[in-house]
Amino acid sequence: MHILFIGDIVGKPGREAVRQLLPAYRRERPLDFVAANAENAAGGSGLAPALAAELFAAGIDCLTMGDHVFRRREILPLLQTEERLIRPANYSARAAGKGVTLLRAAGGTVAAGPAAAGSGLAGTPVAVINLVGRTFMAPADSPFDAVDRALSLLAGSARVILVDFHAEATSEKVAMGRYLDGRVTAVVGTHTHVPTADEVVLAGGTAYITDVGMTGPHGGIIGRRADRVLEALLTQMPTRFEVATGDVRLNAVLIEADGDSGRASAICRVALRLEGPVAEADAREAGAEEVVGAP
């Protein structure tokens, strides 16, 4: 199997990169499954239903989120009904949405649990788990306990399991990779928007990278206008962090794995550049740019 995971999609520039670059990339390569982190897709913070539909239409099979998952209230009903959209599993069980989903490489969903194995559905089952870190992050339950519960839920349903660990501290991410080595197909880190150079297949057959990077404007500061971020850092005053527009790139990792065993055999970084300017945010993002605070 060939799995592509796309790093944090930031604002309209990030969505445009996906819309223009992903379809051609899928046509040129034998991709079986595409997942992406979309917690910054609406104006740099959160996700809206229309934007999720846009990303699915571009060829993404599953969207994961992070600490900005609830930034826009209109996404709450979709979190409850859309199997292809998940939020961190170590948030409260009372929160909208769920942290694990079971899909098929050929598209569609299958029910989680042992009964799904051998159901005869076309396409290899692919499970996706979303987690959020606790070090330098807002309070959350243990991601280690949450992933253990998710794997118990998935027992017998899928051998190909992808984990998006949305976390700040590199040590916490590395620890998760070691903790899950041999138990999942891949552990990919998101959140910091800066790609790391430590991609590796661990001894137990789990592909790992500390951070996939960002899909969006690299001409600013981790996706936001440089002048706005610098103003906040220099003055310590609340500042509106608008999404940048220049040097738009798509950062991702391509993972090769055995569909029967779930073991990964290779992982490599992918960096694609979008040529030409990107228009300003449209009406579907109205209000999203009002976020104030650190980028």
Buried (B, 14 or more C-beta within 10 A) or exposed (E): BBBBBBBBBBBBBBBBBBBBBBEEBBEEEEBBBBBBBBBBBBBBBBBBBBBBEBBBEBBBBBBBBBBBBBBBEEBBEBBEEBEBBBBBBBBEEEBBBBBBBBBBBEEEBBEBEEEBEEEEEEBBBBBBBBBBBBEEBEEBBEBBEBBBBBBEBBEEBBBBBBBBBBBBBBEBBBBBBBBBBEBBBBBBBBBBBBBBEBBEBBEEBBBBBBBBBBBBBBBBBBBBBEEBBEBBEEEEEEBBBBBBBEEBBBBBBBBBBBBEEBBBEEBEBBEBEBEEEBEEBEEBBEEBBEBEEEB
